[in-house]
Amino acid sequence: MNASTHTIDLKKADSSMRMKPGIWAARNAWDWIFAAMVLGGLTYNYFLFAEHLDQYELFVLILTAPSWIALAWFWRPFGYLSVVVAALSLTGIWLYQVDGVGNYMRAEEVFLLKYLLSSQTAVLHMSLLLLLSTFFYWVGMLTRSQSGAAGFETVGAKLAWAAVTMGLVAFCVRWYETYLHNTGMGYIPISNLFEVFIMFAWMTTLYILYYEDRYQTRRIGAFAMLVVSASVVFLLWYMVSREAHEIQPLIPALQSWWMKLHVPANFVSYGTWTIAAMLAFAYLLKQSTFTLRWYTLAPVWLLGVLFLLEPYLFGVYTVAPGETNYAAAAGMSDFWAVYVGVAILIIGGIIAVRDRIVDKMPSLEVLDDIMYKNIAIGLVFFTIATILGALWAAEAWGAYWSWDPKETWSLISWLTYAAWLHMRLVNGLRGTVAAWWAIGGLVVTTFTFLGVNIFLSGLHSYGAL
């Protein structure tokens, strides 16, 4: 057949296959209103604080505008959330004012601050809402009726949105509260475990809500919110037992603008890797119902061993005359024993009823795809955070790398996920091995973030419990 006789059959495109509108054509009135509000707010802030802004802060302010607008245009719920958080946060800041001067004592005097908008109260609201959200997600997962399950899951999602809102309000208002204690000590509230756990809770929940919207399923939250709730329980214990909610001056090592970049970038990684691990757990549960073998029940045997060993791991026992183990000496034995024991029982219960919930889980392909995307995003941000941390270390300690325990375990975490991603892209890693690897990665990351602070000492000891 030559070119003169070759014909091409042009079929009428199906209505469902229409081309997507361009970035500008896809904008609606709300998008432009939001963009105007962002530009107006940042312009106002520039003229209000221009004399206090250095070159770095001016660059961040300029970069914030297009970044915030782009995020809201990419995912419209983010724009709605931003407006609500801004309104509540500004209301809280305004309520602290007396004749134009902020007064921290008003947190106990003004009704809305005392019961809603002060950072401590907002954290408590966020914590309660997250625990309730997890509860409703799981009621929906265990409910046999499809309509009933959908209703409970919708309530769980709405509570999660409310929790994210209160968490962000707590974050913004606490930032202002640091200035009320002493105008020279104001700082972004990510300086200790209490503050970063707040950020972890709302940030990870926001990721979960995004993926639920992206994949049109409410079944992701039930698994991913378990770790968020676990972090909330730790946050409440830390607040009560260590009085960590009290605002303290920054130690010299943290008095750097590098902290504003390094810490949030790390927590993007922690949040996305948490979601990846919990969906890997869901993947293994769903897969075990298709290929039921003794080794597919490995999580059951592992949990059973841990539960039996728990008295030895967390029990108060004497190792030498007048001495006790580290956990007992730190006063954490009872808390961690109950904490880990309840976690084991919850996970064991989920495994026990997997046949009842497996049909409600997303498909293996969806779980695998979300797991892959979260690990990839997390690795990108963890790489950025590590580079920023090295630059910060060079400025603070005179060396980019010191083989500090935190640095060493950060490298181990990076290699764990870099190897996972390499195997995925080069050898097509999927299935059981990929899922177990993602769960193991979360164990390594958890030790990097929290375990190093508890059991090891070094240049990062200011983050110790």
BELVEN-V844560 format. One record per residue. N is the residue number from 1. OMEGA is omega in whole degrees, -180 to 180 (NA if undefined). Layout:
BEGIN
n:N omega:OMEGA
n:N omega:OMEGA
END
This chain:
BEGIN
n:1 omega:178
n:2 omega:-175
n:3 omega:-176
n:4 omega:-178
n:5 omega:-179
n:6 omega:179
n:7 omega:179
n:8 omega:180
n:9 omega:178
n:10 omega:-179
n:11 omega:178
n:12 omega:-178
n:13 omega:176
n:14 omega:-177
n:15 omega:-179
n:16 omega:-176
n:17 omega:180
n:18 omega:179
n:19 omega:178
n:20 omega:179
n:21 omega:179
n:22 omega:-175
n:23 omega:-179
n:24 omega:-180
n:25 omega:-178
n:26 omega:-177
n:27 omega:175
n:28 omega:-176
n:29 omega:-179
n:30 omega:-180
n:31 omega:-179
n:32 omega:177
n:33 omega:180
n:34 omega:179
n:35 omega:179
n:36 omega:179
n:37 omega:180
n:38 omega:-180
n:39 omega:179
n:40 omega:-179
n:41 omega:-180
n:42 omega:176
n:43 omega:178
n:44 omega:179
n:45 omega:179
n:46 omega:-179
n:47 omega:-180
n:48 omega:-174
n:49 omega:-174
n:50 omega:-176
n:51 omega:-179
n:52 omega:-175
n:53 omega:172
n:54 omega:-176
n:55 omega:179
n:56 omega:-178
n:57 omega:177
n:58 omega:178
n:59 omega:179
n:60 omega:180
n:61 omega:180
n:62 omega:-179
n:63 omega:-177
n:64 omega:-175
n:65 omega:-179
n:66 omega:-180
n:67 omega:-179
n:68 omega:179
n:69 omega:-180
n:70 omega:179
n:71 omega:-179
n:72 omega:176
n:73 omega:179
n:74 omega:-179
n:75 omega:-172
n:76 omega:177
n:77 omega:178
n:78 omega:177
n:79 omega:178
n:80 omega:178
n:81 omega:-178
n:82 omega:-178
n:83 omega:-179
n:84 omega:-180
n:85 omega:179
n:86 omega:-179
n:87 omega:-179
n:88 omega:-179
n:89 omega:179
n:90 omega:176
n:91 omega:178
n:92 omega:179
n:93 omega:180
n:94 omega:-179
n:95 omega:176
n:96 omega:-173
n:97 omega:170
n:98 omega:-177
n:99 omega:177
n:100 omega:-180
n:101 omega:-179
n:102 omega:180
n:103 omega:-175
n:104 omega:-179
n:105 omega:-180
n:106 omega:177
n:107 omega:179
n:108 omega:-175
n:109 omega:-177
n:110 omega:-173
n:111 omega:-176
n:112 omega:176
n:113 omega:-176
n:114 omega:-173
n:115 omega:-177
n:116 omega:-163
n:117 omega:173
n:118 omega:-173
n:119 omega:-178
n:120 omega:179
n:121 omega:179
n:122 omega:177
n:123 omega:179
n:124 omega:176
n:125 omega:179
n:126 omega:-178
n:127 omega:179
n:128 omega:-178
n:129 omega:180
n:130 omega:178
n:131 omega:177
n:132 omega:179
n:133 omega:179
n:134 omega:179
n:135 omega:-178
n:136 omega:175
n:137 omega:-177
n:138 omega:172
n:139 omega:177
n:140 omega:180
n:141 omega:-176
n:142 omega:180
n:143 omega:-177
n:144 omega:-179
n:145 omega:-180
n:146 omega:-179
n:147 omega:178
n:148 omega:179
n:149 omega:-180
n:150 omega:179
n:151 omega:179
n:152 omega:-179
n:153 omega:177
n:154 omega:176
n:155 omega:178
n:156 omega:179
n:157 omega:180
n:158 omega:176
n:159 omega:178
n:160 omega:176
n:161 omega:178
n:162 omega:180
n:163 omega:177
n:164 omega:179
n:165 omega:-179
n:166 omega:177
n:167 omega:178
n:168 omega:176
n:169 omega:178
n:170 omega:-180
n:171 omega:-177
n:172 omega:-177
n:173 omega:178
n:174 omega:177
n:175 omega:178
n:176 omega:-179
n:177 omega:178
n:178 omega:178
n:179 omega:-179
n:180 omega:177
n:181 omega:-180
n:182 omega:-175
n:183 omega:-180
n:184 omega:-175
n:185 omega:-180
n:186 omega:-177
n:187 omega:175
n:188 omega:-172
n:189 omega:175
n:190 omega:-171
n:191 omega:-179
n:192 omega:-175
n:193 omega:179
n:194 omega:-177
n:195 omega:-178
n:196 omega:175
n:197 omega:173
n:198 omega:-180
n:199 omega:179
n:200 omega:-176
n:201 omega:-177
n:202 omega:-179
n:203 omega:-180
n:204 omega:178
n:205 omega:179
n:206 omega:175
n:207 omega:-179
n:208 omega:-180
n:209 omega:178
n:210 omega:-178
n:211 omega:174
n:212 omega:179
n:213 omega:-178
n:214 omega:-177
n:215 omega:176
n:216 omega:177
n:217 omega:175
n:218 omega:-171
n:219 omega:179
n:220 omega:-174
n:221 omega:-176
n:222 omega:-179
n:223 omega:-175
n:224 omega:-178
n:225 omega:178
n:226 omega:180
n:227 omega:177
n:228 omega:178
n:229 omega:177
n:230 omega:178
n:231 omega:178
n:232 omega:178
n:233 omega:177
n:234 omega:180
n:235 omega:-180
n:236 omega:177
n:237 omega:-178
n:238 omega:180
n:239 omega:-177
n:240 omega:-173
n:241 omega:-177
n:242 omega:-177
n:243 omega:-174
n:244 omega:-180
n:245 omega:179
n:246 omega:-179
n:247 omega:-178
n:248 omega:176
n:249 omega:177
n:250 omega:173
n:251 omega:-176
n:252 omega:-177
n:253 omega:-177
n:254 omega:-178
n:255 omega:-177
n:256 omega:179
n:257 omega:175
n:258 omega:-179
n:259 omega:-178
n:260 omega:-179
n:261 omega:-174
n:262 omega:-174
n:263 omega:178
n:264 omega:179
n:265 omega:176
n:266 omega:-174
n:267 omega:167
n:268 omega:178
n:269 omega:-178
n:270 omega:-180
n:271 omega:-178
n:272 omega:179
n:273 omega:175
n:274 omega:179
n:275 omega:180
n:276 omega:-178
n:277 omega:-179
n:278 omega:176
n:279 omega:172
n:280 omega:175
n:281 omega:177
n:282 omega:179
n:283 omega:-179
n:284 omega:177
n:285 omega:-178
n:286 omega:-179
n:287 omega:-177
n:288 omega:179
n:289 omega:178
n:290 omega:-177
n:291 omega:-176
n:292 omega:178
n:293 omega:-179
n:294 omega:-177
n:295 omega:176
n:296 omega:177
n:297 omega:179
n:298 omega:178
n:299 omega:-180
n:300 omega:-180
n:301 omega:-180
n:302 omega:179
n:303 omega:179
n:304 omega:179
n:305 omega:180
n:306 omega:-179
n:307 omega:179
n:308 omega:-179
n:309 omega:-174
n:310 omega:179
n:311 omega:-179
n:312 omega:-179
n:313 omega:-173
n:314 omega:-179
n:315 omega:176
n:316 omega:180
n:317 omega:-177
n:318 omega:179
n:319 omega:177
n:320 omega:-180
n:321 omega:177
n:322 omega:-178
n:323 omega:177
n:324 omega:179
n:325 omega:-173
n:326 omega:-177
n:327 omega:-180
n:328 omega:-179
n:329 omega:-180
n:330 omega:179
n:331 omega:-177
n:332 omega:-172
n:333 omega:-176
n:334 omega:-178
n:335 omega:-177
n:336 omega:178
n:337 omega:179
n:338 omega:-178
n:339 omega:-179
n:340 omega:180
n:341 omega:179
n:342 omega:179
n:343 omega:179
n:344 omega:-180
n:345 omega:180
n:346 omega:-179
n:347 omega:177
n:348 omega:178
n:349 omega:178
n:350 omega:178
n:351 omega:-178
n:352 omega:-177
n:353 omega:-175
n:354 omega:-180
n:355 omega:-178
n:356 omega:-174
n:357 omega:-172
n:358 omega:-179
n:359 omega:-180
n:360 omega:179
n:361 omega:171
n:362 omega:-179
n:363 omega:178
n:364 omega:180
n:365 omega:180
n:366 omega:179
n:367 omega:180
n:368 omega:-178
n:369 omega:180
n:370 omega:178
n:371 omega:180
n:372 omega:-178
n:373 omega:180
n:374 omega:178
n:375 omega:180
n:376 omega:179
n:377 omega:-180
n:378 omega:-179
n:379 omega:178
n:380 omega:-177
n:381 omega:178
n:382 omega:176
n:383 omega:178
n:384 omega:-180
n:385 omega:180
n:386 omega:178
n:387 omega:178
n:388 omega:178
n:389 omega:178
n:390 omega:178
n:391 omega:178
n:392 omega:180
n:393 omega:179
n:394 omega:179
n:395 omega:-174
n:396 omega:-172
n:397 omega:177
n:398 omega:180
n:399 omega:-180
n:400 omega:-176
n:401 omega:-176
n:402 omega:-176
n:403 omega:170
n:404 omega:-180
n:405 omega:179
n:406 omega:179
n:407 omega:-180
n:408 omega:-180
n:409 omega:173
n:410 omega:177
n:411 omega:178
n:412 omega:178
n:413 omega:-179
n:414 omega:-180
n:415 omega:179
n:416 omega:-177
n:417 omega:176
n:418 omega:178
n:419 omega:178
n:420 omega:-178
n:421 omega:178
n:422 omega:180
n:423 omega:179
n:424 omega:-174
n:425 omega:-176
n:426 omega:-174
n:427 omega:178
n:428 omega:-178
n:429 omega:178
n:430 omega:172
n:431 omega:-172
n:432 omega:-178
n:433 omega:180
n:434 omega:-179
n:435 omega:178
n:436 omega:179
n:437 omega:179
n:438 omega:178
n:439 omega:177
n:440 omega:177
n:441 omega:179
n:442 omega:177
n:443 omega:179
n:444 omega:-179
n:445 omega:179
n:446 omega:177
n:447 omega:178
n:448 omega:-176
n:449 omega:-171
n:450 omega:-176
n:451 omega:179
n:452 omega:180
n:453 omega:-177
n:454 omega:-168
n:455 omega:-176
n:456 omega:178
n:457 omega:-179
n:458 omega:-177
n:459 omega:180
n:460 omega:-177
n:461 omega:178
n:462 omega:177
n:463 omega:-175
n:464 omega:176
n:465 omega:NA
END
